[in-house]
Structure formats: structure tokens, C-alpha cells
Amino acid sequence: MLEAKLADAVLLKRLLDSIKELVTDANFECTEEGLKLQAMDNSHVALVAVLLKEEGFMKYRCDRPIPLGVNLGSLTKVLKCAKDDDVVTLKAGEEGDILQLTYEGRNSDRIADYEMKLMDIDADQLGIPDTEYDARVTMSSAELSRIVKDLAQLGESVRIDVSKDGVRFEAEGESANGKVLLKQTEAARRRYAEDEEEVKNEGDDDDEKEEGGSKRKKVKKEKKENGVKKENEDAEMEDGEKEGEDESGEFKAESDDEGEEEKEEGSDEEQENRKKRKKAQAKATGKSKRAKKSNDDEDGDASGGVSIEMNQHVSLTFSLKYLVNFAKSAALSNKVKLMMSSEVPLLVSYDFGPGHIHYYLAPKIGDE
């Protein structure tokens, strides 16, 4: 049995929008690690690999590996019935013939249930070898999207040239040519390096915050109780002759305080659900310090700055049609990595908190 609860439906919407034009039918493989998808386009030129990690869900249960064969177009239509901030729950039985989707409103005042028929898709999982790439470029995903869309107006192919000067995108058309050079900047290099470090330590930081939060809450409660107690003692010393009134006032203060504590704390289960929801929402929507920091940077660094790690000069040509499709994943992440080596497929990687999406594209050779 599979049960996977995600904090915001918008994550699945954006994910499906990114790949639905590249792949028509595909299997979501459900494992203990999370949901995986791997599929090639019809021409076998591009491959997409998606991972939604188990820890990115509010609740995740997978008793045994289950393939969910879906038509991505149909699943997109069903997901359009959910609000962006709805909590979405995916359920599938052992038979794996029906996928149930439940959408819960943020205030739990609306619950919608949908069922979708699953398909039996015979698809082999390809082994993707670990590759040491000669060039790694980290840049703004919005900037890559703009570049490939602009150059697609001129021609069908783009040559990506990575050197010490930066990364150059060049397209040639029948009536016009275009070139875009993005120079490596020290500010961008530092920013992307800091982002990598934050991603690496994010899990540990979340655990520490939860523990620290519960400790701070306990201390706050003790301080509040001590403060009320001290105020009551002072009132008794100053107005001893008004003991009856003080007692009623003291009783009222304690009642109000207890009410606030009950309202603030709630049950242990509610607190745990709130923590999981906030944690999953922060990862799913990308509302982290990294995103805010990137948006607050100067326009030059945020839009055109790149970070380059290079062993040797690389220059390859790719189809712009596919790169334009890949760039739709800019809605999932504010940065993208391009990894290149001679005679090896280009890897376009987007990391979005609870998972990642990787695109592999074979280079054009000669006049192809």
C-alpha cells in the first residue's frame, strides 16, 4: 500500500508541467526512499529522472515497491482541480490499478476526492552511470530560460561553450545569429557555494530547530507561570485588606493564562502535524533563506552571474526545442546546473528541496 501526503499541491503541478510535453506515459516507482520517475522522450534523445524524497512528505508509507503507470496529461488535469496550497494525499492499493487523490483545504473546511485509472506500462529502468564532468556551470534558472527562449526564435540549435571567460550560448539562423556570454563572477561563485553548504546541512538544522523550539516553549511557559505567581504575591502583600478581591483576580489571571497555554500548545499530535506541515511547506515551495538571499542580490548577480568549475574547455551543440522544455523547471528552483563533457549527454539539474529533476540530452554531432 502507498500513502503519500504532500503539504502543497503546487509542487506536483509544477513538476507535471515541466515534463508532460516531454513524456506522455510513465511509471512513478514507489519505494521506501520516495517516488521516482524515469522516462525517455519518443525520439530517445532526452531522458528525465525525477525524485521526490520520503522526508519531503508530511506522511509517507510504502509497504512494498509499487509502479504507478500514469498518463501525465490526465494526471495534470486531475491536479488542476486542487488549489495550490491544498494538502494532497496519494493512495494506491496492492493491486496498483487505481490512484486516489485527496485534496484538503488549508483550514480543513474542504475535502475533495478523485480517482484515476492506472496503466500497465512496460518500461525498463536505465542505469545512469556516474560521470566526472569536465565542466560544471551553476546559474540562475530564470536566466537560462530567457536565453534558450530568445535563441529559439533564431534557430533550432545552440552551441554551449564553457571556458575560463564564462559560458557562451550561440545560435545561428537563416536570417539572424545570436550570442549570449555570461561571465563568471566572484559574488555568484560565493553565493552558489553557500547555497550548497546550506542544502547539505539543512536536515541537521531542521532537527536542531525542532528540539530547540520545544525547549524554548517549555522555558517560555515556566517564565509565564513564574511571572503570574510573582505578580499575585506582590498584589497580596500590597492589598492584604482586599483579600477577597485579590483572590478573585488571582483566579481570573490563572484561568486566562491556562486558556492561552491550552490554545497555544494543543495536543502533542497537533503540534507534530504543524511542525511537519511547516517543514514540508518550506521545502516544497522553496521559501528558504537561500531563495530570499538570491532575490535580494543585485540584478547583475541574480540574473547573469554564473559559477564555473572546469577541468577543460568544452563546446557542444544541442537542440533548443528540448532545452526550452527543460527550462520550464525554473518554476521549481531558482538555480540550475549544467554539466558537460565531450561526447557525453548534457545533464541539466534542478534541486527543489524535497527532491530533484534531472534532464539528460544527447549532443548533436555534425549536421544532425
C-alpha positions in Angstrom: 0.0 0.0 0.0 1.1 3.5 -0.8 0.1 6.6 1.2 1.9 9.9 0.5 0.8 13.2 1.9 2.3 16.4 0.4 2.0 19.9 2.0 1.2 21.8 -1.2 -0.3 20.6 -4.4 1.6 23.3 -6.3 4.8 21.2 -6.2 3.2 18.3 -8.1 1.5 20.8 -10.5 4.9 22.4 -11.4 6.6 19.1 -11.7 4.0 17.7 -14.1 4.0 20.9 -16.1 7.8 20.5 -16.5 7.7 17.1 -18.1 4.3 16.5 -19.6 5.3 17.7 -23.0 8.5 15.6 -23.0 6.9 12.4 -21.8 3.4 11.1 -22.4 3.2 7.9 -20.2 5.5 6.9 -17.4 5.8 4.9 -14.2 6.1 6.5 -10.8 8.1 3.9 -8.9 7.2 4.0 -5.2 9.9 2.8 -2.9 10.9 3.3 0.8 13.2 6.2 -0.5 10.2 8.1 -2.1 8.7 8.5 -5.5 10.9 8.1 -8.6 10.2 8.6 -12.3 12.5 7.8 -15.2 11.4 8.0 -18.8 12.7 8.9 -22.3 11.0 11.0 -24.9 9.6 9.3 -28.0 12.7 10.1 -30.1 15.0 8.7 -27.4 17.1 11.9 -27.5 16.3 13.1 -23.9 15.8 11.3 -20.6 14.2 12.7 -17.5 14.7 11.4 -13.9 12.6 12.7 -11.0 13.0 12.0 -7.3 10.6 13.1 -4.5 12.3 12.1 -1.3 10.4 10.4 1.5 11.4 13.1 4.0 9.8 15.8 1.8 6.3 14.4 2.6 4.2 15.1 5.6 3.4 11.4 5.8 4.8 8.6 3.7 4.1 4.9 3.7 5.2 2.4 1.1 4.9 -1.3 2.2 6.5 -2.6 -0.9 7.7 -1.3 -4.3 4.7 -0.3 -6.5 4.8 1.0 -10.1 2.1 3.6 -10.8 1.6 3.8 -14.5 0.1 7.2 -15.3 -0.8 9.3 -18.4 0.9 12.6 -17.4 -1.7 14.6 -19.3 -4.6 13.0 -17.4 -2.8 13.4 -14.1 -2.2 17.1 -14.9 -6.0 17.6 -15.4 -6.8 15.9 -12.1 -4.2 18.1 -10.3 -5.8 21.3 -11.8 -8.8 20.5 -9.6 -6.6 21.3 -6.5 -5.8 24.7 -5.1 -2.1 25.4 -5.0 -2.0 25.4 -1.2 -4.1 22.3 -0.7 -2.7 19.3 1.1 -2.7 16.4 -1.4 -2.7 12.8 -0.5 -1.9 10.0 -2.9 -3.1 6.5 -2.2 -2.8 3.2 -4.1 -3.6 -0.4 -3.1 -1.6 -3.5 -3.5 -3.2 -4.2 -6.9 -2.0 -0.8 -8.2 -4.9 -0.3 -10.6 -6.4 2.9 -9.1 -4.7 6.1 -7.8 -6.7 8.0 -5.3 -6.0 11.7 -4.8 -7.5 13.7 -1.9 -7.3 17.5 -1.6 -7.7 19.1 1.8 -8.1 22.8 2.2 -5.7 24.7 4.4 -8.4 25.2 7.0 -9.7 21.6 6.6 -13.1 23.0 5.5 -12.9 21.4 2.1 -12.1 17.8 1.1 -12.2 16.6 -2.5 -11.6 13.0 -3.6 -10.6 11.9 -7.1 -9.8 8.5 -8.6 -7.6 7.9 -11.6 -7.1 4.7 -13.5 -3.6 3.4 -13.7 -1.9 1.9 -16.7 0.3 -1.1 -17.2 3.4 0.4 -18.7 6.3 -1.8 -19.6 9.4 0.4 -19.2 12.9 -0.6 -18.4 14.9 1.4 -15.8 18.1 2.6 -17.4 21.2 2.6 -15.4 22.6 6.1 -15.3 26.4 5.9 -14.8 28.2 8.3 -12.5 30.1 10.7 -14.7 33.0 13.0 -14.0 32.1 16.1 -16.0 34.7 18.3 -17.5 32.6 21.5 -16.9 30.0 22.4 -14.3 28.1 25.6 -14.7 25.7 26.9 -11.9 23.5 29.8 -12.9 20.1 31.4 -12.5 17.3 29.1 -13.8 15.3 32.2 -14.9 18.3 33.4 -17.0 18.7 30.1 -18.7 15.0 30.1 -19.5 15.3 33.5 -21.1 18.4 32.7 -23.1 17.0 29.5 -24.7 13.7 31.0 -25.4 15.3 34.1 -27.1 17.7 31.9 -29.2 14.9 29.5 -30.2 13.5 32.4 -32.2 16.6 32.4 -34.4 17.5 28.8 -34.9 16.9 25.2 -33.9 20.3 24.5 -32.2 22.5 26.2 -29.7 26.2 25.8 -29.1 27.2 25.9 -25.5 30.8 26.9 -25.0 32.4 26.8 -21.5 35.8 28.4 -21.0 37.6 30.5 -18.4 35.9 33.6 -19.7 32.4 32.2 -18.9 29.7 30.3 -20.7 28.6 31.3 -24.2 25.3 30.4 -25.9 25.4 30.8 -29.7 22.6 30.2 -32.2 22.7 30.6 -36.0 19.5 31.0 -38.1 18.8 31.7 -41.8 18.3 35.4 -41.3 20.0 36.2 -37.9 22.5 35.0 -35.5 22.7 35.4 -31.7 25.3 35.1 -28.9 25.0 35.5 -25.2 28.1 35.4 -22.9 27.7 35.0 -19.1 30.9 35.8 -17.3 31.8 34.1 -14.1 31.5 36.5 -11.1 33.1 36.0 -7.7 29.8 37.1 -6.0 27.9 34.4 -7.8 30.5 31.7 -7.1 30.4 32.5 -3.3 26.6 32.6 -3.3 26.2 29.2 -5.0 28.8 27.7 -2.7 26.9 29.0 0.3 23.7 27.5 -1.1 25.3 24.1 -1.5 26.5 24.2 2.2 23.0 25.2 3.4 21.4 22.3 1.5 24.0 19.9 2.9 23.2 21.0 6.5 19.5 21.6 6.1 18.4 18.3 7.6 20.5 18.7 10.7 19.4 22.3 11.2 15.7 21.3 11.0 16.2 18.7 13.7 18.0 21.2 15.9 15.3 23.8 15.4 12.6 21.4 16.4 14.4 20.4 19.6 15.3 24.0 20.4 11.8 25.1 19.7 10.3 22.7 22.2 12.9 23.7 24.8 12.2 27.4 24.2 8.5 26.7 24.5 9.0 25.0 27.8 11.1 27.8 29.2 8.6 30.4 28.0 5.8 28.5 29.8 7.9 28.4 33.0 8.6 32.1 32.8 5.0 32.9 32.3 4.0 30.8 35.3 6.6 32.4 37.5 5.6 35.8 36.3 2.0 35.3 37.2 3.0 33.8 40.5 5.2 36.8 41.4 2.5 39.3 40.4 0.0 37.6 42.6 2.4 37.5 45.6 3.1 41.3 45.2 -0.7 42.0 44.9 -1.3 40.1 48.2 1.4 42.0 50.1 0.2 45.4 48.9 -3.5 44.9 49.3 -3.9 42.5 52.1 -7.2 44.2 53.2 -8.7 43.3 49.8 -8.0 39.6 50.1 -11.4 38.6 48.6 -11.0 40.7 45.5 -7.3 39.7 45.1 -8.3 36.0 45.2 -10.9 36.5 42.5 -8.4 38.5 40.5 -5.8 35.8 41.0 -8.2 33.1 40.0 -9.1 35.1 36.8 -5.4 35.6 35.9 -4.7 31.9 36.3 -7.7 30.9 34.2 -6.7 33.3 31.3 -3.2 32.0 31.4 -4.2 28.4 31.3 -6.6 29.1 28.4 -3.7 30.8 26.5 -1.4 27.8 27.2 -4.0 25.3 26.0 -4.7 27.4 22.9 -1.0 27.7 22.2 0.0 24.2 22.8 -2.9 22.0 21.7 -2.4 18.2 21.6 1.0 16.6 21.0 -0.3 15.2 17.8 -1.5 18.6 16.5 1.9 20.1 17.4 3.7 17.4 15.5 1.4 17.8 12.4 2.0 21.5 12.4 5.8 21.0 12.6 5.7 18.5 9.7 3.5 20.7 7.6 5.7 23.8 8.1 8.8 21.9 7.3 7.3 20.3 4.2 5.9 23.6 3.0 9.2 25.4 3.4 11.0 22.7 1.3 8.2 22.3 -1.3 7.7 26.0 -2.1 11.4 27.0 -1.8 10.6 29.6 0.8 14.0 29.4 2.4 16.8 31.8 3.2 18.6 30.8 0.1 15.7 31.9 -2.2 15.3 35.2 -0.3 19.0 35.8 -0.4 19.1 35.2 -4.2 16.2 37.6 -4.8 17.8 40.3 -2.6 21.1 40.2 -4.6 22.0 42.9 -7.1 20.3 42.5 -10.5 23.6 41.6 -12.2 24.5 38.8 -9.9 21.0 37.4 -9.6 20.3 37.3 -13.3 23.6 36.9 -15.1 26.1 35.7 -12.5 27.5 32.2 -13.0 29.8 29.9 -11.2 32.1 27.6 -13.3 34.1 24.5 -12.3 36.1 23.4 -15.3 38.8 20.8 -15.9 39.0 21.6 -19.6 37.3 23.6 -22.3 34.0 22.1 -23.6 31.9 23.1 -26.6 28.8 21.1 -27.6 25.7 21.7 -29.7 22.2 20.8 -28.5 18.6 21.1 -29.7 16.9 24.2 -28.5 13.5 22.6 -28.5 14.5 20.3 -25.7 16.3 23.0 -23.7 13.2 25.2 -23.8 11.2 22.2 -22.4 13.8 21.7 -19.7 13.7 25.4 -18.7 10.1 25.0 -17.6 11.5 23.6 -14.4 12.6 27.1 -13.4 9.3 27.2 -11.5 10.7 24.6 -9.2 14.1 26.1 -8.4 15.8 29.5 -8.7 19.1 27.9 -9.9 20.2 25.3 -12.4 23.3 23.3 -13.0 24.7 22.4 -16.5 27.2 19.6 -16.5 29.1 18.8 -19.7 31.8 16.6 -21.2 32.7 15.8 -24.7 30.6 13.1 -26.4 28.6 12.7 -23.2 24.9 13.8 -22.7 24.4 17.1 -21.1 23.0 17.0 -17.6 20.6 19.8 -16.6 19.9 19.6 -12.9 17.2 21.3 -10.8 17.2 20.8 -7.0 14.0 21.8 -5.2 14.2 20.9 -1.5 12.3 17.6 -1.2 13.8 16.3 -4.4 15.3 16.9 -7.8 14.7 16.7 -11.5 17.5 15.7 -13.9 17.4 16.0 -17.7 19.9 14.2 -20.0 20.2 15.4 -23.6 22.4 13.9 -26.2 24.6 16.4 -28.1 24.2 17.0 -31.9 27.0 15.6 -34.0 28.0 17.0 -37.4 24.9 18.2 -39.4 22.3 16.3 -37.4 
